[in-house]
Amino acid sequence: MKHHLSSIIVILLFLAAIFSGERSYKNARHIIVSDLNQALSSTLVS
């Protein structure tokens, strides 16, 4: 039983790390796209 519990805990931690990393990637991507759009807009206005 201990082996199964350990395996379940490791899998849950692994899945949590994957989802957390994906969320951070999406947030960073959104910020970068927003900054690039703002830079493009200010370049075209000048």
Backbone as ProteinMPNN parsed JSONL, in Angstrom:
{"seq_chain_A": "MKHHLSSIIVILLFLAAIFSGERSYKNARHIIVSDLNQALSSTLVS", "coords_chain_A": {"N_chain_A": [[0.822, -1.197, 0.0], [1.964, 1.248, 0.732], [3.716, 1.686, -1.361], [1.995, 2.222, -3.502], [0.751, 4.565, -2.607], [2.918, 6.331, -2.489], [3.58, 6.422, -5.196], [1.28, 7.625, -6.25], [1.392, 10.144, -5.028], [3.762, 11.175, -6.135], [3.035, 11.301, -8.841], [0.913, 13.15, -8.715], [2.302, 15.456, -7.85], [3.983, 15.82, -10.024], [2.119, 16.344, -12.093], [1.013, 18.712, -11.099], [3.226, 20.412, -11.284], [3.553, 20.509, -14.055], [1.136, 21.761, -14.921], [1.373, 24.203, -13.588], [3.682, 25.266, -14.753], [2.813, 25.538, -17.393], [0.814, 27.467, -17.117], [2.353, 29.66, -16.266], [3.891, 30.025, -18.564], [1.897, 30.795, -20.414], [1.054, 33.211, -19.268], [3.42, 34.755, -19.442], [3.733, 34.789, -22.212], [1.463, 36.246, -22.971], [2.059, 38.754, -21.842], [4.376, 39.444, -23.287], [3.401, 39.561, -25.943], [1.583, 41.647, -25.654], [3.34, 43.779, -25.008], [4.849, 43.89, -27.389], [2.863, 44.567, -29.239], [2.186, 47.113, -28.276], [4.615, 48.443, -28.704], [4.772, 48.292, -31.49], [2.512, 49.786, -32.201], [3.22, 52.324, -31.218], [5.407, 52.811, -32.84], [4.282, 52.922, -35.382], [2.693, 55.192, -35.135], [4.515, 57.238, -34.854]], "CA_chain_A": [[0.0, 0.0, 0.0], [2.838, 2.41, 0.793], [4.269, 1.9, -2.704], [0.954, 2.855, -4.31], [0.57, 5.926, -2.107], [4.088, 7.102, -2.933], [3.447, 6.629, -6.637], [0.205, 8.589, -6.476], [1.887, 11.457, -4.611], [4.735, 11.618, -7.136], [2.291, 11.649, -10.055], [0.198, 14.398, -8.448], [3.275, 16.548, -7.843], [4.427, 15.988, -11.408], [1.034, 17.005, -12.82], [0.92, 20.082, -10.591], [4.351, 21.162, -11.859], [3.27, 20.719, -15.479], [0.091, 22.766, -15.06], [1.906, 25.475, -13.119], [4.601, 25.742, -15.791], [2.034, 25.946, -18.565], [0.152, 28.736, -16.776], [3.379, 30.699, -16.278], [4.24, 30.248, -19.967], [0.819, 31.558, -21.049], [1.099, 34.576, -18.732], [4.581, 35.426, -20.025], [3.436, 34.984, -23.63], [0.497, 37.344, -23.058], [2.772, 39.998, -21.534], [5.283, 39.737, -24.406], [2.584, 39.976, -27.084], [1.056, 42.968, -25.336], [4.44, 44.743, -25.145], [5.186, 44.031, -28.803], [1.778, 45.329, -29.877], [2.324, 48.505, -27.867], [5.789, 48.984, -29.402], [4.39, 48.436, -32.899], [1.578, 50.906, -32.289], [3.949, 53.589, -31.042], [6.276, 52.971, -34.01], [3.467, 53.324, -36.521], [2.19, 56.534, -34.885], [5.632, 58.196, -35.015]], "C_chain_A": [[0.865, 1.26, 0.0], [3.405, 2.741, -0.592], [3.25, 2.618, -3.587], [0.743, 4.307, -3.892], [1.714, 6.83, -2.554], [3.997, 7.41, -4.423], [2.385, 7.674, -6.952], [0.671, 10.003, -6.127], [2.872, 12.012, -5.636], [4.028, 12.055, -8.41], [1.543, 12.963, -9.86], [1.139, 15.601, -8.443], [3.766, 16.862, -9.249], [3.374, 16.731, -12.226], [0.873, 18.465, -12.379], [2.031, 20.953, -11.179], [4.103, 21.461, -13.332], [2.238, 21.83, -15.657], [0.575, 24.15, -14.628], [2.84, 26.084, -14.163], [3.855, 26.237, -17.013], [1.338, 27.28, -18.312], [1.161, 29.886, -16.799], [3.79, 31.05, -17.702], [3.176, 31.097, -20.659], [0.802, 33.0, -20.557], [2.251, 35.366, -19.352], [4.334, 35.723, -21.501], [2.475, 36.163, -23.812], [1.183, 38.691, -22.821], [3.673, 40.401, -22.7], [4.5, 40.232, -25.621], [2.024, 41.371, -26.857], [2.134, 44.046, -25.503], [4.809, 44.963, -26.608], [4.115, 44.811, -29.555], [1.859, 46.806, -29.532], [3.505, 49.154, -28.58], [5.474, 49.208, -30.875], [3.465, 49.622, -33.094], [2.308, 52.234, -32.165], [4.894, 53.851, -32.211], [5.483, 53.471, -35.204], [2.922, 54.735, -36.368], [3.277, 57.576, -35.153], [5.895, 58.53, -36.459]], "O_chain_A": [[0.528, 2.238, -0.667], [3.556, 3.908, -0.952], [3.611, 3.524, -4.338], [0.575, 5.179, -4.744], [1.487, 7.973, -2.952], [4.299, 8.522, -4.857], [2.579, 8.515, -7.829], [0.374, 10.952, -6.852], [2.817, 13.196, -5.967], [4.387, 13.076, -8.998], [1.541, 13.806, -10.756], [0.798, 16.654, -8.982], [3.942, 18.024, -9.615], [3.708, 17.651, -12.973], [0.626, 19.343, -13.205], [1.792, 22.107, -11.533], [4.413, 22.556, -13.803], [2.443, 22.742, -16.457], [0.219, 25.154, -15.245], [2.786, 27.287, -14.422], [4.23, 27.25, -17.604], [1.283, 28.13, -19.202], [0.854, 30.968, -17.299], [4.012, 32.218, -18.021], [3.508, 32.015, -21.409], [0.561, 33.917, -21.342], [2.073, 36.519, -19.744], [4.69, 36.798, -21.985], [2.661, 36.983, -24.711], [0.909, 39.66, -23.53], [3.725, 41.577, -23.061], [4.892, 41.212, -26.255], [1.996, 42.186, -27.779], [1.87, 45.104, -26.075], [5.055, 46.095, -27.023], [4.434, 45.63, -30.417], [1.629, 47.66, -30.389], [3.405, 50.301, -29.016], [5.876, 50.223, -31.443], [3.619, 50.381, -34.051], [2.043, 53.164, -32.926], [5.155, 55.009, -32.538], [5.945, 54.335, -35.949], [2.706, 55.418, -37.37], [2.983, 58.674, -35.628], [6.795, 59.315, -36.757]]}, "name": "protein", "num_of_chains": 1, "seq": "MKHHLSSIIVILLFLAAIFSGERSYKNARHIIVSDLNQALSSTLVS"}
